[in-house]
Amino acid sequence: MVTADEIGSIGIFAGLSDADRERLARAAADITLAPGEYAAHEGGERALFAVLGGTIEAVKLVDGIPRVVGERQVGDLFGEVPIALGTVFPVGFRAGGEPTRVLRIEPNDYHAVSSVQPDIAKWGGISGCWPVIEKVRAAGLRYCPHYLGAGIGLAASAHLLAAVGGDGLLEVDANPNPLRSALCPGLEAVADGFASLGPAAGIGIEVDPARLRALCI
């Protein structure tokens, strides 16, 4: 069984709270591999692994022949690229010449503790959020701005997320909101998980007085 202390010994999780370490420890699979046994095959579905004991070899098939192209030691991660990009494993990972212990974390369990959501309206606006986001990114976590349904704050949050970069997600209320739609039409047109913020200056809101007037009670 993986312990909370073992979770905390892995660099990317060192900054987690005690409660999040415990939760991740309960969710993680504790796997012992025989020499040469695979933890993940090339082309396999994504998951995040960390080496707890022994050695892991990264293996690439070249003309059907496995070639060792890298190595992971105790404390090292593998699987972070498929987790971040939502892809399959580009290479396989197998135990080296000794029994090897790894932990496996499923994507949903990883993302549950890897995202931080400061609210732009409660953390000092863009200038107040920026140093917080820098610390979030430096800790290897994901910035996913949280905001309620109002259009102006949501547009500002979207621009901040775009400026920061990375693989964060914008939280958008799924309920109908005519005022938000009037102020942020770009966020209504989502294709493949992405929305265009447009070329307008500032946070991109171009007010249509007639449309807003029609929404007045």
N, C-alpha and C positions, 0 to 999 in steps of 0.2 A: 504493500500500500504506500502510495506517495504521501509524504508529509508536507505540512505547511512550511517547515524549515527548508525542505528540499526545493520547494517552489521558490522561496525567497533567495536561495543560493544562485538562481539563474538570473543573470544580469537584467534581462528585459522585465522581469517581475519583481526586482528588488524594491521598487518604489510602491508596490501594492500595499494596501491596508492589511491588517491581520485578518479581517473578515474575508477579504477577497482572496488572500492566500489560502485560507481554509476552504473556501468555496471551490477554488481551482484544484486544490489537492483532492477534494472529494470527486470532482468530475474527471480527473486525469486517469488514464489507464496506465498501470504499472506492468511493463512488458520485459521479460527476460529472453534474450535471443541466444541461440546456439551459434558458434562460429560459422560464418557464411550465411546465416539466416537473414532474410530481408525484413526490415521494418516497413519499407515502402518501395514499391516497384516503379520503375520508369513508366510514366503515363498513368500512375495511380491517382486516386482521388486525394484532394488536399487534406492535410492535417498538420498540426505543429508538433514537433518532437524535440526533446532535449535529452542529452546523454547524461545518465546518472552514474554509470560505471562501465569500464571497458572502452572500446573504440568502435566507431562507425566509419565505414568506407563509402564514399560516393562513387557509384558505378555507372558508366555510360556504355550502352551497347553500340559497338562499332562493327558493322557487317556481321551482326549476330554474336559477336564475341564481347564479353564483359571486360571493360577496361576501368581500372581504378583511377579516378580523376581528382580525388580529394579525400580528406579525412576530417572527422569530428572527434574531439576529445571530451572528457568530462566537463560539463557546464556549457558545452556548445549546443546551439540550436540547429535543426534542419527542418525544412518545410516552410520556412518563413516567406519564401518567394511565392509559392502557390497560394498561401494564406493571403498575402497582400494583394496579389493580382487576380485571384479567383481562377487559377489555372491548375492543370495537373502537374505532377512531379516531372521536371525535365530530365532528371537522372534518378537512378535507384539508390537506396541506402541500405547497407547490410552490415551485420556485425563483422568485426575484424577477426583476428586469430584467437580470440578468447570470448568466453561468455560475456554478454554485454546487456546492461540494463538501461532502458529508455522509458521516458514517459511520453504518452500521446495525448494531445488535447484536440478535441474536435473544434471546427471553426466557430460554431455558435458559442461554445464555452469560452473560447479565446476572446471573441469580440465582446462578450458580456463584461469583461474586466479590462479590455484594452482601449476603451473609448472614454474620453472626458468631454463634458458638455457645459462649458461656461456660457451663461446667457449674456449676450452683448449689452442688454439693457440693465443688467445687475452687476456687471464687472467693469464698469467704466468706459463703455463704448469700445470703439476699435483700438484706441491707444491703450486702454486699460486691459483689454483682452490679449493684445499682442504678446507681452512678456509671459503671460500665463500659457499661451499656446506654444511659445518657444520651449518652455519647460516641459510641456506635455510631449512635444515631438522629441526632445532630447532624451526623455525617459522611454522612448520607443512605443509610446501610446498613440492612439488615433484621436484627432480633434474632430468632433461632430457637433457643430453649433446647435444649441437648443434655443428655440424662440417660440412664442405663441403665434396665433394666426394672423396678427396685424401685418399688412403688406410692407410698410416702410421698414420696420425692424427686420422683417424676414429678408427683404432685399439687401439690407446692410449686412446681415449675417451671411448671405450667399456670396457677396463680394469679398467679405473677409475670408471665407473658406477658399474662394478661388485664388486670392492673393497668397494665402499660406501654402497652398498646394498639398500634396500627399493624397492619401486614399480616403479621407474623411467623407462623411455623408451629411447632407443638409436635412434636418428634421422638418417635415412639412405636414401640417394637419390635413388629413384626408377628407374632412368634412367640407361641404360647399361653403364658399365665402365670397360673395359677389364683390365686396369692397377690395379684398385681396386680389381678386381676379382683375379688377379695374386698375389697380396700382401696379401689379406685377404680372402682366400677361405672359411674360417669358417663362415664368415658373409653372404656368399651366400646360405648357407644351413640352412634356418630358418624353424623350426618345432614348431607349436603351439605358435608362437611368441617368441621363444628362439633360440639362436645360441650358439654353443660351441666355446670358445676361445682357446681350446687346451692346452696341457701340456708344450709347449715350454717356455723357459725362456724369461724374458723381456716382450715385448708386443706381443710376439708370432709369429713374422714375420720370416719365413725361406725363403730366397730369392732363386729363381730358375733362374739363369742367362740366361739360354737358353730361358725360357718363356718370360722373360723381353726383351731379344734381339729381339725376334720375333715381339714385339710391337713397336720397334723403327721405326721412319719415316726416 
